[in-house]
Amino acid sequence: MAEIHLKSLAHSYSQNPAGPEDYAIRQLDHVWEKGGAYALLGPSGCGKSTMLNIISGLLAPSEGDVLFDGKRVNELSPRDRNIAQVFQFPVIYDSMTVFQNLAFPLKNTGVPAAQIKTKVNEIAEILEIEDELHKKAKNLTADQKQKVSMGRGLVRGDVSAILFDEPLTVIDPQLKWKLRRKLKQIHEQFDITMVYVTHDQLEASTFADKIAVMYGGQIVQFGTPTELFEQPNHTFVGYFIGSPGMNLIEVRRCEGGVCFGDTVVPMGTQQTEALENLTSSNVKIGIRPEFVQASDVAADDTFAAEVKDVEDLGTYKIMTVRLGDETMKVRLTEDQHFEAGGTVQLSFPEKWLKLYVDEFLVEETEQ
């Protein structure tokens, strides 16, 4: 396994990039630490697969360096980087048996036959395909084929890292959770550096210890699932993480805090100080639906909003409200009852009300 450092890395598919918009990856510095289980999360077109292919050596970066344990590997092939990569769709040899597919990487590197048999059987048992070892790969189901594809990466004990590029695309939805947990167990057992690319926040949270969220060719936040949820560093992270995502409202500075329409929202001391020194007009406040407090009793710190809709999802409800000209989502417990067309009193706890300037969080320090 290896520490992977992307140093001053940038990539453009254009021969003569004229500006940031021509880059699939804008200049960034990032380290995947040795033995970590990571997810690279973001929407289609944000640069996830480009970054993965640069790490593996399938693509040469336009700028910057790829370092494995401090050694520059830009010119090395995927084979020489000792990287295993699992793609969206299974890459296996249909004419071979499952055993032969799993043994292939080891056989190519001259591993003794007895050792190959032991390792293949070990990985097959972990992936629960030991009963398929002597079947032709062409006769397997799609999820079994993807297990074999994963196994070909896992069977190599000497890999620098294993890269997964949306590996559960072809897997039956009912089996996805089980396979995600299986990959997590494999990581814990073998302590291999793993990077898992996905657009699915549930997949990322289930698999990874830390998640890198990509947006517009940049990693806008790197942290644990809890950090991304509770302290989103960028408006995109707030919007993309969570279901539904963070409520984000464009505001202007005004006496006592920030305003939208006729609504004045007080801000914390540090946020107010930050507002006084701003030159940008791109200012937003954000709060997650889970943290908005809803009541039928008015108070000094509440805002009267119109209830537009209440969606009952079984263990909780999602209420859509109209506050001034803005629409917001509020998560309710099972025992909270509000009717469409009625009025609700909302409050925004200071701890969970975030301030964003030019899309990035205005950080607050502990008092």
N, C-alpha and C positions, 0 to 999 in steps of 0.2 A: 504494500500500500504506500501511498505517497501524499505529501502535502502539495496541493496544486495552487499556484499563485498566478493570477492573471494580472500582469503588470502593464499599466498604461495601455490597455488593450482597446482597440477599435477596429471595426470592419465595415467596409462598404463594398457592395457588389457593382458599383459604378467605377469605371476606370479613372474618371476625373471628378470626384465628389466636390460639389461647390459649397456645401454647407451641412449643418447637422442633420437636416432632413434626408440627406443622401446616405446616411449611415444606418446599417441594420443594428450595429452595436456602437454606441457613443463611448468615448474614452472612459474607462473605468479601471479601478484597482480592486481586486477581490481575492480572498484566500479561502480555499476549501481545506480545512485542517485534516491532518492524517487520521484515518479511522472514523470520520464523521459520517452520519446519515443525513443527507441534505436533500431538499426539494428546490427546484427552480420553477417558480410559479408565475404564470401570466397568460394573457389572452393570445390568440393566434396573431402572428406577425410582430410580436414584441421583441424577438431576437433570441428566444430560448434555444431552439434547435441549432441556430448559427453558433451560439456559444458552446453548445455541447460538441458540435463538429470541430470547432477550433481546439477544444481540449483534447479530443481523441486524435487529431491530426488529419482528419478527412478534409479540413479546410485550413488554409494558411491565413492568419490575420493580416489585415492591411497595415496595421500599426501595433506596436507593443510586443511584449514577450509572454510566452507560456513557460512557467518554471515548474519542474517537478523536483521537490526537495531542494530547491535553490538552483537547479541545473536547467539552463535554457534548452528547450526541446523543439523549438519552432521548425527545425529542418528534419526532425525525426518522423518516420512513418508511424501509423497506428500500431503496427507490429512491434517496432522498436520502442515505442512508448509503453508497451505492455498493458494496453487498455482493452477492456472487454466492453462492448457496446451492445445493448439490446434495443431493437427498433420497435416501431409501432406494430409492424406486422412480422410474424415469425420468419427468421432466416435460418432454415435448416435444410438438410439434404433428404428429400422425400424417398430416394431410393435406398437409403441406409436405414438400419434399425435405430431405435431410440438409444440403445447402448452405444452403437457406432457413432452416432451424432455427439453424444456426451464425451466419448473417448477421443474424438478427433483432435481437439486442441492439445490434449496431453500427448497423443501419439506423435503429433507434429514436432513436439519439443523433446522427443526421445525418452519420455518417462517409461520405466519398465512396466511390462504387461501386468504383473501382479499388483503393482501400485495403482495402475490405471483402473483395474477391476475394483479395488477397494474404494477409490475415490468416487468412481461412477456410482457404485452402489450406495455410498453415503449420501451423495447429492440427490439421487433418485428417491431415496427414502425420505429426505427432508421435503422434497417437492411432491411426495406422494404419487410417484409414477413408477415405482418399482415393479408393478405388475405389467407395465407397458414396455419394459426394456427390450424384449425380443420381438416387438411389433415393428413393422415398417412404418416410418414416420408419416407416409402419405395416408395411412389409415387412421390417423389420430384426429380428434376434434380440434377446433381452433384454439381452445384454451389449453389443451394438452400440448399442442405444437408450441405455444408461447412458453409453457413451462420448460419444454426442452430447450428453447432458445435461451431462456434465462439460465438454465442449468449449464449450458456451454460456457457461460461467463463465470458462473460460480464454481465450476469444477477446477478452475485454474487457481491454485493457492498462492501464486506469485504475482498476481496482477497489481498494477499501481492503483487502479480504481475500476469500478464498474459503473457505466453510464447507462441510464434507462431513459429512452425517448418515448414517452407516453406508451408504456408497454402493455397497458390493459385495455387499449382501444378495442381489440377484437374479443375481449373476454366477456362472457355472459355476466350481466349486472349482478346476479346473485352470487357469483363467484369472486367478484372484484374485492370485496371486503376481506374474504378469506385469504386471497393472494397477497393483498397489501400487508396483512398481519404476518403472513409467511415470510415475506421479504424482510420485515422488521426483525423477526426472529433470527433469520439467517445473518443479518448484519450484527446482531448482538452475539451470535455464536462465533462468527469468523472475524469480526472487527475489521471489515474491509471498507475503504473509502467508497461511498456510494453517492451518486448525484442522480436524482430522479426528476425528470422534466414532465410537467403536467399543466393543464389549464384548470384542473379540478381541485379546489381548495380542500375538499374532504380527503382526496388521495394524498395531497401534500401533508396535511395535518396528521393523518394516520401513520404515514411512513417516516416523516423526517423529525429530527431533533431541532433543526433550524431550517427556516425557509427563506430563500432569496426571492423577493417579488420584483419582477421585471416589468417595465413600462417604457415604451418609446425608446428601446435600445439601452436602457439604463437599469441598474439594480437600485430601486428607490428605497428599499428597506430590507434588512437582513436580521432576522430574529426568530424567537420561538413563536409557536402559534398563539400563545397567550399575549406576547408582546405585540404581535401584529393586530390582534383583536382589541386590546385595551389601549394601545398607544400607537395608532397608525401614524407613521412619519410623513405620509404623503396622502393627498386626497384620494388618489387612485387606490391606495391600500385600503383606506376606509370604505370606499365604494365596492371594491372587488372582494374583500374578505367579509364574510357574514352573509346571512340570508334572512331578511333583506339587508343590504349594505347600509353604511352610515348615512344618516341624514346630513346633507351638505347644503348650506344656504349662503348665497352671496350677500354680503353686508357692507355697510359703510361705517366709518368711524363717526361717533357722535358723543355728546355729553353723557357720561355715565356708562359708556360701553360701546356697543355696536347696534346698528339699526337695520331693519329691512321693512319697507313700508312705514307704518306707524308704530311698529313694535320695537321697543328698546330692550335689549338684552344686556344686563350687567355682566361685566367680566371680572376675573380675578385680578389681584394687585399687579402681579408680574405681566399678565396679558395686557392690562391697561397701560403699563409703562412701555411695553413693546409697541403698542398702537401709537403712542405719542411720538415715537421716533421713526415711524414708517414714512417712506416716500411712495411706495407702491399702492395702487388702488385695487389690486387683485387680492381681496380679503374675503375669507369664508369662515364660518363657524361650522362645527360638525359634532354630532352626538349620535351614538348608536341607538336604534330602537329599543334595545334591552335596557338602556340607562335612562330613557325618558320616563318620568313619573307621571302617572295619570290618576286623577281624582275627580269626584263630583263636588268637591268642596273648594270654593275659592279662597285664596290666601294672598298675602302681600307679594309673594314671589311666584305666583302662578299666572298663566296666560290662558285666556278663554279661546278654545278652538272648536271648530265645527267637525263633527264626526261624519265622514263621508262613507265609510265602509268598515265592516268588521268581518274578517275571515277566520273561521274556526278551524284550526289545524289539529284538533284533538287534545294534545297536552298543553297547548298554548294558543293564543289568538294574535293575529296581526291587525291592528286598527290603522286605517288611513284617515288622517285629519287634515283640515285646512286651517292654517294659522296665518291671518292676513292674506297675502297672495301666494303663500308657500304651502306645498303639500308635504306632509311628513308621515313616517311610519312609526308606530308605537307597538312594542310587544307587551301583551297582557297575559296575566296568569289565567288559569281556567275559571277561577271564581270572580274575576272582574267582568262586569257587564255594562256595556254601553251600546246604544242603538244608533244606527245611521239616521242622520237628521237632527240628532241631539247635540248637546254641548258637553265638552270635557275640559277640565282644568289641567294644564300641563306645567310641569316644572323641570328645570334642567340643572341637576346637581353640578356644582362647580368642578368637582373632581373629574367628571366625564365630559364636560363641555370643552371642546378643543378649538383652538384658533389657528388658522392656516393663512399664510401670506405667500403669494406666488406658488401656491399648491403645497408648500412644505409646512410642517408643524412648527409653531412657535414653542420652543422647548421651555418647560418650567423646571426650576430647580427646587430641591427640598428646602423647606424653611427651617 
